[in-house]
Amino acid sequence: MKNFYIYIFILFASLLAFSCVKHQKQIIVYGSSNCHHCTDFLAQLDSANLTYDFRDFMEVENKYDAEMLKKLDEAGFREYIHLPVADVEGQMFVKAEIHEVAEAALAN
């Protein structure tokens, strides 16, 4: 009977720990590895232990540039674009700031 209570305790503790883990939304960062604003932002994401997919304009001949511009257009953004640009599951951030992106990525 003692083993049964230990098993129930472990199961309950595991479920409680799992429920406390925040699910992170997908983050896509558009920019250039030659842009210090972009590399600083990526370092901040790393420091905050946030995972992301970095899409460098210089690596793939304008493929990511067109992808980013289409998303910004769909989001209604019509102003001058400052890098980095972050996409958190459709929510777009131009001249992305770590606190805004982190809040969006960790929101329920």
OpenMM code with the backbone's topology and positions (N, CA, C; nanometers):
from openmm import Vec3, app, unit

residues = "MET LYS ASN PHE TYR ILE TYR ILE PHE ILE LEU PHE ALA SER LEU LEU ALA PHE SER CYS VAL LYS HIS GLN LYS GLN ILE ILE VAL TYR GLY SER SER ASN CYS HIS HIS CYS THR ASP PHE LEU ALA GLN LEU ASP SER ALA ASN LEU THR TYR ASP PHE ARG ASP PHE MET GLU VAL GLU ASN LYS TYR ASP ALA GLU MET LEU LYS LYS LEU ASP GLU ALA GLY PHE ARG GLU TYR ILE HIS LEU PRO VAL ALA ASP VAL GLU GLY GLN MET PHE VAL LYS ALA GLU ILE HIS GLU VAL ALA GLU ALA ALA LEU ALA ASN".split()
positions = [
    Vec3(0.0818, -0.1192, 0.0000),
    Vec3(0.0000, 0.0000, 0.0000),
    Vec3(0.0872, 0.1270, 0.0000),
    Vec3(0.2019, 0.1177, 0.0681),
    Vec3(0.2940, 0.2315, 0.0735),
    Vec3(0.3408, 0.2685, -0.0671),
    Vec3(0.3713, 0.1689, -0.1504),
    Vec3(0.4152, 0.1937, -0.2878),
    Vec3(0.3067, 0.2620, -0.3697),
    Vec3(0.1814, 0.2288, -0.3420),
    Vec3(0.0696, 0.2912, -0.4120),
    Vec3(0.0666, 0.4414, -0.3845),
    Vec3(0.0831, 0.4805, -0.2582),
    Vec3(0.0821, 0.6221, -0.2222),
    Vec3(0.2025, 0.6959, -0.2810),
    Vec3(0.3151, 0.6299, -0.2849),
    Vec3(0.4335, 0.6902, -0.3474),
    Vec3(0.4089, 0.7109, -0.4961),
    Vec3(0.3502, 0.6128, -0.5614),
    Vec3(0.3185, 0.6234, -0.7038),
    Vec3(0.2221, 0.7395, -0.7284),
    Vec3(0.1166, 0.7504, -0.6468),
    Vec3(0.0186, 0.8594, -0.6612),
    Vec3(0.0867, 0.9939, -0.6393),
    Vec3(0.1744, 1.0038, -0.5392),
    Vec3(0.2454, 1.1283, -0.5117),
    Vec3(0.3324, 1.1692, -0.6306),
    Vec3(0.4062, 1.0735, -0.6858),
    Vec3(0.4932, 1.1026, -0.8005),
    Vec3(0.4101, 1.1453, -0.9207),
    Vec3(0.3011, 1.0777, -0.9454),
    Vec3(0.2135, 1.1121, -1.0569),
    Vec3(0.1576, 1.2529, -1.0393),
    Vec3(0.1088, 1.2847, -0.9199),
    Vec3(0.0534, 1.4164, -0.8919),
    Vec3(0.1606, 1.5247, -0.9074),
    Vec3(0.2795, 1.5013, -0.8546),
    Vec3(0.3890, 1.5988, -0.8641),
    Vec3(0.4291, 1.6216, -1.0098),
    Vec3(0.4311, 1.5146, -1.0884),
    Vec3(0.4661, 1.5263, -1.2303),
    Vec3(0.3623, 1.6079, -1.3055),
    Vec3(0.2358, 1.5821, -1.2789),
    Vec3(0.1290, 1.6576, -1.3449),
    Vec3(0.1334, 1.8047, -1.3045),
    Vec3(0.1592, 1.8315, -1.1791),
    Vec3(0.1685, 1.9693, -1.1316),
    Vec3(0.2863, 2.0410, -1.1971),
    Vec3(0.3996, 1.9767, -1.2052),
    Vec3(0.5178, 2.0369, -1.2683),
    Vec3(0.4932, 2.0623, -1.4161),
    Vec3(0.4290, 1.9686, -1.4845),
    Vec3(0.4007, 1.9841, -1.6274),
    Vec3(0.3041, 2.0983, -1.6514),
    Vec3(0.2066, 2.1157, -1.5645),
    Vec3(0.1076, 2.2220, -1.5838),
    Vec3(0.1673, 2.3601, -1.5597),
    Vec3(0.2789, 2.3678, -1.4871),
    Vec3(0.3429, 2.4962, -1.4591),
    Vec3(0.4345, 2.5412, -1.5727),
    Vec3(0.4681, 2.4517, -1.6641),
    Vec3(0.5566, 2.4853, -1.7753),
    Vec3(0.4784, 2.5668, -1.8769),
    Vec3(0.5312, 2.6826, -1.9119),
    Vec3(0.4652, 2.7672, -2.0111),
    Vec3(0.4974, 2.7171, -2.1508),
    Vec3(0.3943, 2.7114, -2.2331),
    Vec3(0.4130, 2.6756, -2.3731),
    Vec3(0.4539, 2.8011, -2.4488),
    Vec3(0.5588, 2.7899, -2.5268),
    Vec3(0.6056, 2.9041, -2.6041),
    Vec3(0.5521, 2.8957, -2.7458),
    Vec3(0.4969, 3.0058, -2.7935),
    Vec3(0.4519, 3.0134, -2.9322),
    Vec3(0.5739, 3.0227, -3.0236),
    Vec3(0.5542, 2.9891, -3.1503),
    Vec3(0.6635, 2.9927, -3.2473),
    Vec3(0.7046, 3.1368, -3.2755),
    Vec3(0.8353, 3.1602, -3.2730),
    Vec3(0.8922, 3.2915, -3.3048),
    Vec3(0.9766, 3.2775, -3.4306),
    Vec3(0.9483, 3.3620, -3.5289),
    Vec3(1.0322, 3.3718, -3.6489),
    Vec3(1.0917, 3.5122, -3.6485),
    Vec3(1.2228, 3.5209, -3.6619),
    Vec3(1.2906, 3.6505, -3.6650),
    Vec3(1.3480, 3.6702, -3.8045),
    Vec3(1.3113, 3.7825, -3.8669),
    Vec3(1.3637, 3.8192, -3.9980),
    Vec3(1.4688, 3.9280, -3.9788),
    Vec3(1.5807, 3.9138, -4.0471),
    Vec3(1.6853, 4.0144, -4.0362),
    Vec3(1.8081, 3.9733, -4.1135),
    Vec3(1.9210, 4.0243, -4.0700),
    Vec3(2.0483, 3.9954, -4.1340),
    Vec3(2.1530, 3.9710, -4.0265),
    Vec3(2.2394, 3.8752, -4.0517),
    Vec3(2.3470, 3.8490, -3.9563),
    Vec3(2.4481, 3.9641, -3.9541),
    Vec3(2.4395, 4.0546, -4.0515),
    Vec3(2.5259, 4.1720, -4.0558),
    Vec3(2.4662, 4.2916, -3.9814),
    Vec3(2.3442, 4.2774, -3.9306),
    Vec3(2.2731, 4.3855, -3.8620),
    Vec3(2.2937, 4.3719, -3.7117),
    Vec3(2.3585, 4.4706, -3.6482),
    Vec3(2.3851, 4.4579, -3.5047),
    Vec3(2.2573, 4.4601, -3.4214),
    Vec3(2.1520, 4.5285, -3.4681),
    Vec3(2.0238, 4.5252, -3.3966),
    Vec3(1.9687, 4.3825, -3.3959),
    Vec3(1.9844, 4.3153, -3.5097),
    Vec3(1.9351, 4.1774, -3.5225),
    Vec3(2.0135, 4.0813, -3.4339),
    Vec3(2.1450, 4.0902, -3.4393),
    Vec3(2.2263, 3.9979, -3.3585),
    Vec3(2.2093, 4.0245, -3.2091),
    Vec3(2.1916, 4.1520, -3.1701),
    Vec3(2.1642, 4.1843, -3.0302),
    Vec3(2.0305, 4.1242, -2.9867),
    Vec3(1.9297, 4.1344, -3.0725),
    Vec3(1.7974, 4.0802, -3.0415),
    Vec3(1.8030, 3.9278, -3.0277),
    Vec3(1.8757, 3.8619, -3.1175),
    Vec3(1.8900, 3.7161, -3.1089),
    Vec3(1.9600, 3.6762, -2.9788),
    Vec3(2.0598, 3.7534, -2.9372),
    Vec3(2.1286, 3.7258, -2.8106),
    Vec3(2.0332, 3.7412, -2.6925),
    Vec3(1.9435, 3.8392, -2.7004),
    Vec3(1.8443, 3.8579, -2.5942),
    Vec3(1.7458, 3.7410, -2.5901),
    Vec3(1.7060, 3.6921, -2.7059),
    Vec3(1.6176, 3.5743, -2.7103),
    Vec3(1.6877, 3.4537, -2.6489),
    Vec3(1.8146, 3.4373, -2.6829),
    Vec3(1.8927, 3.3269, -2.6253),
    Vec3(1.9011, 3.3398, -2.4730),
    Vec3(1.9278, 3.4600, -2.4244),
    Vec3(1.9377, 3.4834, -2.2802),
    Vec3(1.8063, 3.4551, -2.2084),
    Vec3(1.6950, 3.4804, -2.2785),
    Vec3(1.5627, 3.4560, -2.2203),
    Vec3(1.5178, 3.3112, -2.2402),
    Vec3(1.6048, 3.2286, -2.2982),
    Vec3(1.5732, 3.0873, -2.3255),
    Vec3(1.4494, 3.0702, -2.4127),
    Vec3(1.4333, 3.1605, -2.5090),
    Vec3(1.3234, 3.1509, -2.6045),
    Vec3(1.3774, 3.0919, -2.7343),
    Vec3(1.3069, 2.9943, -2.7876),
    Vec3(1.3494, 2.9344, -2.9145),
    Vec3(1.2915, 3.0161, -3.0293),
    Vec3(1.3640, 3.0162, -3.1405),
    Vec3(1.3232, 3.0955, -3.2557),
    Vec3(1.3842, 3.0369, -3.3821),
    Vec3(1.3281, 3.0799, -3.4943),
    Vec3(1.3800, 3.0447, -3.6257),
    Vec3(1.4281, 3.1752, -3.6888),
    Vec3(1.5588, 3.1886, -3.7111),
    Vec3(1.6143, 3.3106, -3.7699),
    Vec3(1.6197, 3.2957, -3.9205),
    Vec3(1.5603, 3.3901, -3.9900),
    Vec3(1.5581, 3.3888, -4.1366),
    Vec3(1.6396, 3.5076, -4.1871),
    Vec3(1.7597, 3.4764, -4.2309),
    Vec3(1.8570, 3.5760, -4.2742),
    Vec3(1.8354, 3.6093, -4.4210),
    Vec3(1.8136, 3.7387, -4.4498),
    Vec3(1.7925, 3.7827, -4.5883),
    Vec3(1.9115, 3.7505, -4.6779),
    Vec3(2.0307, 3.7530, -4.6217),
    Vec3(2.1511, 3.7363, -4.7014),
    Vec3(2.1769, 3.5911, -4.7416),
    Vec3(2.1180, 3.4961, -4.6723),
    Vec3(2.1445, 3.3549, -4.7009),
    Vec3(2.0666, 3.3013, -4.8200),
    Vec3(1.9420, 3.3394, -4.8319),
    Vec3(1.8567, 3.2864, -4.9388),
    Vec3(1.8076, 3.4042, -5.0207),
    Vec3(1.8489, 3.4120, -5.1418),
    Vec3(1.8260, 3.5236, -5.2332),
    Vec3(1.6841, 3.5804, -5.2289),
    Vec3(1.6600, 3.6692, -5.1325),
    Vec3(1.5351, 3.7436, -5.1167),
    Vec3(1.4121, 3.6575, -5.0881),
    Vec3(1.4285, 3.5284, -5.0662),
    Vec3(1.3135, 3.4425, -5.0338),
    Vec3(1.2484, 3.4891, -4.9036),
    Vec3(1.3286, 3.5127, -4.8014),
    Vec3(1.2741, 3.5519, -4.6723),
    Vec3(1.2260, 3.6959, -4.6727),
    Vec3(1.2891, 3.7799, -4.7536),
    Vec3(1.2476, 3.9188, -4.7659),
    Vec3(1.1032, 3.9244, -4.8160),
    Vec3(1.0729, 3.8516, -4.9218),
    Vec3(0.9381, 3.8497, -4.9783),
    Vec3(0.8378, 3.7909, -4.8793),
    Vec3(0.8785, 3.6861, -4.8083),
    Vec3(0.7919, 3.6228, -4.7085),
    Vec3(0.7558, 3.7225, -4.5981),
    Vec3(0.8558, 3.7953, -4.5470),
    Vec3(0.8326, 3.8936, -4.4419),
    Vec3(0.7436, 4.0068, -4.4911),
    Vec3(0.7715, 4.0589, -4.6107),
    Vec3(0.6923, 4.1704, -4.6644),
    Vec3(0.5463, 4.1306, -4.6841),
    Vec3(0.5224, 4.0077, -4.7258),
    Vec3(0.3847, 3.9589, -4.7431),
    Vec3(0.3125, 3.9547, -4.6084),
    Vec3(0.3800, 3.9039, -4.5059),
    Vec3(0.3189, 3.8976, -4.3723),
    Vec3(0.2905, 4.0374, -4.3179),
    Vec3(0.3845, 4.1305, -4.3372),
    Vec3(0.3632, 4.2674, -4.2908),
    Vec3(0.2470, 4.3329, -4.3639),
    Vec3(0.2360, 4.3084, -4.4927),
    Vec3(0.1258, 4.3628, -4.5711),
    Vec3(-0.0075, 4.3071, -4.5215),
    Vec3(-0.0129, 4.1765, -4.4964),
    Vec3(-0.1350, 4.1138, -4.4463),
    Vec3(-0.1728, 4.1665, -4.3084),
    Vec3(-0.0726, 4.2065, -4.2298),
    Vec3(-0.0980, 4.2616, -4.0965),
    Vec3(-0.1340, 4.4099, -4.1017),
    Vec3(-0.1294, 4.4696, -4.2226),
    Vec3(-0.1666, 4.6093, -4.2388),
    Vec3(-0.0547, 4.7074, -4.2091),
    Vec3(0.0678, 4.6579, -4.2031),
    Vec3(0.1812, 4.7454, -4.1742),
    Vec3(0.2247, 4.8152, -4.3020),
    Vec3(0.2225, 4.9494, -4.3025),
    Vec3(0.2540, 5.0253, -4.4232),
    Vec3(0.3664, 5.1271, -4.4020),
    Vec3(0.4340, 5.1216, -4.2904),
    Vec3(0.5374, 5.2197, -4.2595),
    Vec3(0.6754, 5.1676, -4.2983),
    Vec3(0.7764, 5.2506, -4.2739),
    Vec3(0.9149, 5.2123, -4.2978),
    Vec3(0.9503, 5.0949, -4.2073),
    Vec3(1.0231, 4.9987, -4.2600),
    Vec3(1.0549, 4.8779, -4.1853),
    Vec3(1.1928, 4.8907, -4.1213),
    Vec3(1.1970, 4.8681, -3.9909),
    Vec3(1.3218, 4.8632, -3.9150),
    Vec3(1.3431, 4.7192, -3.8712),
    Vec3(1.4653, 4.6722, -3.8826),
    Vec3(1.4979, 4.5361, -3.8402),
    Vec3(1.5403, 4.5361, -3.6937),
    Vec3(1.5224, 4.4247, -3.6260),
    Vec3(1.4665, 4.2983, -3.6727),
    Vec3(1.3133, 4.3021, -3.6742),
    Vec3(1.2576, 4.2122, -3.7533),
    Vec3(1.1128, 4.1921, -3.7563),
    Vec3(1.0864, 4.0542, -3.6979),
    Vec3(0.9927, 4.0474, -3.6045),
    Vec3(0.9586, 3.9193, -3.5427),
    Vec3(0.8128, 3.8856, -3.5708),
    Vec3(0.7896, 3.7592, -3.5959),
    Vec3(0.6545, 3.7057, -3.6183),
    Vec3(0.6292, 3.6032, -3.5084),
    Vec3(0.5318, 3.6328, -3.4223),
    Vec3(0.4936, 3.5387, -3.3173),
    Vec3(0.3549, 3.4861, -3.3551),
    Vec3(0.3562, 3.3778, -3.4314),
    Vec3(0.2336, 3.3131, -3.4785),
    Vec3(0.1343, 3.4135, -3.5361),
    Vec3(0.1858, 3.5005, -3.6259),
    Vec3(0.1008, 3.5961, -3.6963),
    Vec3(0.0986, 3.7356, -3.6373),
    Vec3(0.1439, 3.7521, -3.5158),
    Vec3(0.1541, 3.8846, -3.4561),
    Vec3(0.2914, 3.9406, -3.4921),
    Vec3(0.2914, 4.0516, -3.5676),
    Vec3(0.4150, 4.1058, -3.6228),
    Vec3(0.4709, 4.2183, -3.5359),
    Vec3(0.6042, 4.2176, -3.5196),
    Vec3(0.6752, 4.3195, -3.4427),
    Vec3(0.7878, 4.3745, -3.5295),
    Vec3(0.7796, 4.5041, -3.5610),
    Vec3(0.8841, 4.5710, -3.6387),
    Vec3(0.9754, 4.6422, -3.5407),
    Vec3(1.1067, 4.6332, -3.5671),
    Vec3(1.2080, 4.6811, -3.4723),
    Vec3(1.1784, 4.6160, -3.3377),
    Vec3(1.1728, 4.4847, -3.3432),
    Vec3(1.1267, 4.4024, -3.2313),
    Vec3(1.2034, 4.4301, -3.1022),
    Vec3(1.1289, 4.4347, -2.9933),
    Vec3(1.1845, 4.4513, -2.8595),
    Vec3(1.1608, 4.3217, -2.7831),
    Vec3(1.2586, 4.2806, -2.7040),
    Vec3(1.2531, 4.1518, -2.6356),
    Vec3(1.1316, 4.1401, -2.5442),
    Vec3(1.0978, 4.2457, -2.4696),
    Vec3(0.9861, 4.2352, -2.3755),
    Vec3(0.8527, 4.2134, -2.4469),
    Vec3(0.8336, 4.2765, -2.5628),
    Vec3(0.7090, 4.2589, -2.6387),
    Vec3(0.6998, 4.1184, -2.6976),
    Vec3(0.8086, 4.0741, -2.7560),
    Vec3(0.8091, 3.9426, -2.8202),
    Vec3(0.7968, 3.8312, -2.7157),
    Vec3(0.8677, 3.8453, -2.6055),
    Vec3(0.8598, 3.7441, -2.4996),
    Vec3(0.7187, 3.7356, -2.4429),
    Vec3(0.6566, 3.8506, -2.4208),
    Vec3(0.5200, 3.8518, -2.3675),
    Vec3(0.4236, 3.7838, -2.4642),
    Vec3(0.4369, 3.8140, -2.5933),
    Vec3(0.3492, 3.7520, -2.6934),
    Vec3(0.3751, 3.6023, -2.7051),
    Vec3(0.5015, 3.5631, -2.6982),
    Vec3(0.5367, 3.4222, -2.7149),
    Vec3(0.4928, 3.3367, -2.5975),
    Vec3(0.4839, 3.3955, -2.4791),
    Vec3(0.4476, 3.3190, -2.3599),
    Vec3(0.3023, 3.3375, -2.3182),
    Vec3(0.2286, 3.4225, -2.3899),
    Vec3(0.0871, 3.4452, -2.3572),
    Vec3(0.0044, 3.3212, -2.3919),
    Vec3(-0.1016, 3.3008, -2.3161),
    Vec3(-0.1909, 3.1865, -2.3421),
    Vec3(-0.2786, 3.2100, -2.4598),
] * unit.nanometer
topology = app.Topology()
chain = topology.addChain("A")
for resn in residues:
    res = topology.addResidue(resn, chain)
    for name in ("N", "CA", "C"):
        topology.addAtom(name, app.Element.getBySymbol(name[0]), res)
